[in-house]
């Protein structure tokens, strides 16, 4: 069973620093002797441990937990979701600033995820033990995937003499799949030579586009949501004027 531990990644460091500064106020003072230095160090460690116990949350790691995730990514994801909601509401306004803001933050969010993964991998390599070397080697040898087998297993087929053979080469496996999935046409076809096919259907006529004035007159500026007023009022007023 995983043991409970402090979740340092999911930590609001601004609040932590404020509480720590308040706890350190009592530790500040003049240091003139060795005993005062020892006492000040003890008080400093006590203030730090008290702040950790009061501010940091304890959590049990789950098997599906992303260990590279941190609180900064959580805040950025919430902000990005809000911007995407605003951008979706203004989807008819192609020049609305929310579209550009959402795209910019989305790019930055992706870069921060890659940076967090690289930082976690570097920390893992720096802090690994002797037993973790083989695990890291396995991560490096296997390509990124869903955890399944990255290769096609050995295939078995029969040769011209009806003997069982194993196929290990990638090109031979590809040729075997092509032969199975795309067999050659039969020698004797059942299609009549002078068969008369019916006339092909004509291309369907495209429906005429309705007049722009009809569309604007039929649209209501107060339909469904208030955002519709922002979309349709300028167009209706500009068309009628």
N, C-alpha and C positions, 0 to 999 in steps of 0.2 A: 504494500500500500504506500502511495506517495505521502511523504511527511509534509506538514504545514510549514511554510516558509514565508518570509517577507517578500512582497511583490514590489521590487524596486523599479520595475519598468512602468507599472501602472501607478505612478506617483506624481502628484502635483508638487513640483519642486519649488514653486513660488510660495505656496503655503508652508512647505517644510522649512524654508529659509526664514520666514517670518516667525514661526514658532521657535526655531532654534536661536534666533537673535534674542527673543524674549527670555529664553532659558539661560542664555549665556550672560545676561546682565549681572546676575549674582556671582558669576565666576570671575569677573574682571576685578583686578586689584593689583597693587604693587607686589612685586616678588623680590625679596631681599635675601632670603635664606633658602637652604636646600629643602627644609621642611615645607616652606611656603610654596616652593616649586612643585613638590610632590602633591601637596593638597590641591593646588590649582589644576594639575593634570587630572587628578581623580575627579574633581568637580566638573572639568571639561568633558571627561568620558561619561560621567553620570548624566550631564545635560544632553549629550548626544544620544545616549541610549534611551533616555526618557522621551526625547523628540521622536525617535524611531518607533517606539512602542505606541505613542499617541497618534502619530500621523500615518504611518505605513499600515497597509492592509496585509493580512495573511491570506494566503491562497494555497490550494492544493492543485498542482499541475495536472491537467487532463491529458489523455493520450493524444487528442487532436489539437492540442494547444500550439499555436504558432509562437515559438520561443523568441523569434526576432521582433515580434510586435511590441510596441511601446505606447505610452499615453499620448505622445505627440501625434502619432498616426491616428489615434482614436479621435482627438480633437479635430484634426484635419479632415477626417472622413465625415464627421458630423457637419462641419462647415461646408464641405463639398456637396453633401446631400441637400442642404438647404439651398445652395446656389443652383443645383440641378432642378430642384422643384420650382424655383423662380423662373429659371430659363424655360422650363416646360410650359409654365403658365403663359409666358410671352413668346411661344413658339411661332406665332403668326407675325410678330414684329421682328423681322430679320436683323434690324440694326439695334435691337435692344442691348444695352451694355451687359446684361446678365449672361448672354451667350459667350461673350469674350472672357468674362471673369470666370465662368464655369470651366471653359476650355483651358485657361491658364492655370487655374488651381488643380485641374485634373492632371495636367502634365507634371506639375510640381509634386502632386501626391504620388504619382508613379515613380518619380525620381527618388522621393523620400523612402518609398518601399524598397527600392533597389539598394539605396544606401544603408538602410537598416539591415537588410540581408547580408550585405558585404561586411558590415561591422560585426554582426553576430558570427559570421563564419571566421573572421579574423580572430575574434575573442576565443572562439572554440579551438582554433589551432594553437593559439598561444597558451591556453590553460589545459590542454589535453594531457592525459596521463599515458603511460606506456601501453595500457590495454586499449586506449582509444585510437591508437595509430592505425590498427587494422580496420576500424569502423570508418575512419576518414579516408583510407585507401579505397574502401568499397564505394563511398560516395563519389570519389573522383573517377573511378573506373566505369561505373554505370552511368549512362546518360539520364538526364532529367525525364521523369515520366510519372505514371500513376502508381508505381510500385510493382507493376506486373513484369513479366518477362520481356525484355526489350528485343529478343531475337525469336525468329521462327524455329521451332524445334526440328530435330532430324525427321525427315519424311521417309516413308517407305513406299516403294512401288515395285513393279515387276518389269523385267527386261523382255527382249524378244523370245528368249527361251523359257519364259514363265518362271524365272527365278527371282526371289525376293532380294531387292537391293536397297541400300540406304542412301539418301541424298543429303549431303552436308554443305555443298557449295551453294552460295547465294544465287549465282546465275542459274545453276541447274534447278534450284527450287523455283525461280521465276519462270523458267521454261516449262516446268511441270505444271505450275498453276495456269499458264497460258494454254497449255494443251488440254487441261481439264475444263477450264471456264469457256474457252473458245474453240470447240472442236471443229474439224474441217467439214465442209458441206458434204452431204451424202452423194454417192455416185449416181444414184437414180432418184431424180426429183419427181414429185407428184404434181407439180405445177404444169398445166397445159400450155403448149407452145403458142397457140393462137387464141388464148383466152382474152375475151373482150372485157376490159374493166369499165365500170360506170364512169360517167363524167365527174370530174372533181367538183366539189362544192365551190361556189363563188365566194370571193372574199367578202365578209360582212361589211356593210356600209357603216362608216363612223357616224355617230350621232352628232348633229351640229351643235356647236358651242352656243349656250344661251347668251343673250345680250348682256353686257356688263351692267347696263342700267336696270335690267330685270333682276339681276342678282343683288344689286345694292338696295333696290326697293324692297325686295323680299326679306332682306336681312334686318333683324331688329337689334338696335344698339344696346338694349337692356336684356338680352337673352341670356339665361342661365347664370352667368357670373358677371361681376363688375368689370372683370378684365375685358369682356366683350365690348364694353362701352369705350374703352381705350383703343380697341382695335378698329371699330367701325365708325365711330363719330367723325374722325378726320376725313375718312374716305367719302362718307355720305355728304358731308358739308362741302367738300371740294368738288364733288360731282354735280351737286345741285347748283352750285354757284358758277 
